[in-house]
Amino acid sequence: MKTKKETVQIFIDGGNFYHLALKKIGGKDINFSFDEFAKFLANGRNISQHGKRYYTGTVREEVGNLRSKEAMSRQTKFLTVLKKGGWEIKTSKLRSRIERITIDNRVAGYKNLHKKGVKFIEYKTTREKGIDVKLATDLIAGAVDRKYDTAIVVSSDSDLVPAIDWVRKRTARKIEYVGFSLIDKKDRKSSTKPLQTMITYTDIQRILVESDLRKFVR
């Protein structure tokens, strides 16, 4: 009797993947072959229809800001390439906000800064909103609809753990965690390590190193 081939779906948290992996090896989204990476992750298993899924925050152009215009253009080009490769793209808006750092005794040389009138520093940062919710929802929906035997999750976001736990306890589907062990040569304290929580709550764990990723950088 012929054994049914295992079917997988691949869920990539784009922002998480960029900051924890690509950035550490000096790579860029547009220069990374996600199609070949998907084949590598599937490792001979069937990828279901609409089974290559990529989640990311969208860059918005700011009036008078050339950098934001260039960033949006690069992202649009990148997402177009993914779509041509059959990827399902799920997006959410990047939210900007002003964050403040108070200059106090936790900051080296704070007294000198106070003398110069510097009591705090404000800077603008952007954060993704809702990406983890969309990924978690698709993870559960795919399990309930039997779209996969195994979900391959490329994310080290602990917010996904409740959805992962639900899938494993309520369905016969498995969760495969793809994490990274990468040394940040500029700042070793910022090196990427696999998330222990994801290791604990998944069925299969694959920890990738730099040589695993290099072959997909064009």
VENZIUR-V197759 format. One record per run of one state. SS is the DSSP state (alpha for helix, beta for strand, coil for the rest). FROM is the first residue (numbers start at 1). TO is the last residue. If there is no record, write none. Layout:
# VENZIUR-V197759
SS_FROM_TO ; SS_FROM_TO
This chain:
# VENZIUR-V197759
coil_1_6 ; beta_7_13 ; alpha_14_25 ; coil_26_28 ; alpha_29_31 ; beta_32_32 ; coil_33_33 ; alpha_34_42 ; coil_43_45 ; beta_46_58 ; coil_59_65 ; alpha_66_84 ; coil_85_87 ; beta_88_102 ; coil_103_109 ; alpha_110_115 ; coil_116_119 ; beta_120_128 ; coil_129_130 ; alpha_131_144 ; coil_145_149 ; beta_150_154 ; coil_155_157 ; alpha_158_170 ; coil_171_173 ; beta_174_180 ; coil_181_181 ; beta_182_182 ; coil_183_187 ; alpha_188_190 ; coil_191_191 ; beta_192_192 ; coil_193_195 ; alpha_196_200 ; coil_201_203 ; beta_204_208 ; coil_209_209 ; alpha_210_214 ; coil_215_216 ; beta_217_217 ; coil_218_218
